[in-house]
C-alpha cells in the first residue's frame, strides 16, 4: 500500500500532480523552491475543491513553488499542519 501522506481526497488533484504533492508531503524537506502551504477542509460537501474546479495546485507548481497540501478538520489540526509544513 502506498502511503498517501494522510490525504483522503486525491481527486482534488490531477493525476499528473500526485507525485509532486505526495513527494513534498512525505519528504518535507526544503529544496530551494519557495514554500506554498495550502490548507483545505477535509470535507467538501459541495464538491467545489474537486480538481476540475481547482487550478491553484498547477499554478503554484508552474510558478516554482514547493506545494505542501494538507486537509484539516479542526483548528488545532490546522496549527499542527502549519508547524509541520514550515518546519517549526
Secondary structure, DSSP 8 states (H G I E B T S, - for coil): ----TT-S-GGGS-HHHHHHHHHHHHH----SSEEEEEEEES--TT-TTSGGG--HHHHHHHTTEEEEEEEESSHHHHHHHHHHHHT-
